[in-house]
Amino acid sequence: MEKTNQENSSSSQRVDFYRVVTRRIIEELQQGKIPWRRTLSHPYTGFAKNFFSSRKYRGINWLLLNLMTSHEVPFYLTWNQVQKLGGNVLKGTKANEVFYFNSYYRNRAGHLISVVQAKQLEARHEEVQRISYLKKHHVFNIAYTRGIVWEAPEERHKKDVISHCDLILDALKEAPILKHQEDFDAYYNPVLDHIVLPKFKAFNDPETYYVLLFHHLIHWTGNIKRLARPGIMDNTLGETSIYVEESLIAELGACMLTAIVGIEQLTQLEEGSDYISSWLQALEEDKRFIFRVASRAQQAVDYILEGRRG
């Protein structure tokens, strides 16, 4: 039997991209670097997006193109899109990788079928097997192309950082309950549904306050009244895999928000970082862990920025 294009595409996916991305993150953490915390020396903020389609990259692709890159401009194009726009990629430019799910289908007998055939069988309530796999694409940063007309995004000004933080909070459809105390302790209480923070005067700079607030604001989105994440709904589990996952969701979500407003964070691991060993263990044990966490962090950021409820 001849192989279809779908099967050829699937069988060519010999590289386990889940493991490739996960291994890259593990190695950086082992070297004492926090890969998703980026020093924002560039003057631009915003979501990385495809310049041709204007679609924003999300989840793991947001993480790779916004936070785990040295590019200053958040615009990307595939090779074919560069050609369609009449441009060319500068010689020696290294591509960035993005990942998407692709699928092919088999019927009850195990034969490959088309998407149309799969839908027809499903409409008749017949068995259809869907096989999904991760597919890699290459994209190029627009700053490393020539012959394409584009305008740089709006510049970030340091004096606007705090006002941008306040704009995010003010735009929330539901204002979180903030409790300030004298102790230098911070947490989200899912039972009382409030965030506890040290008083503003306890911080050396306002940026540090907002980094901490954003972290717990991500936790706040996990309440059963909002996105209903397991790590928040069942807070009695202690240091389990589900709790470790929630901790990294809050970390990544906060990094997304700080990158948007223009707050710089330390990229080196601090001594005694509580969660690093648990993150490393989770990454080692589950190659899909970072993909799942990035997706859920994206959902939390979407909820904060757009007021989504799921």
Secondary structure, DSSP 8 states (H G I E B T S, - for coil): ----HHHHHHHT--S-HHHHHHHHHHHHHHTTB-TT-----SSB-S--EETTT--B--HHHHIIIIIS---SS-EEE-HHHHHHTT-EE-TT---EEEEEEEEEEEETTS-EE-HHHHHHHHHTT--EEEEEEEEEEEEEEGGGEES-------B--GGGHHHHHHHHHHT-SS--EEEEESSS--EEETTTTEEEEE-GGGSSSHHHHHHHHHHHHHHHHTSTTTT--HHHH-TTS-SSHHHHHHHHHHHHHHHHHHHHHT-----B--TT-SSHHHHHHHHHH-TTHHHHHHHHHHHHHHHHHH----
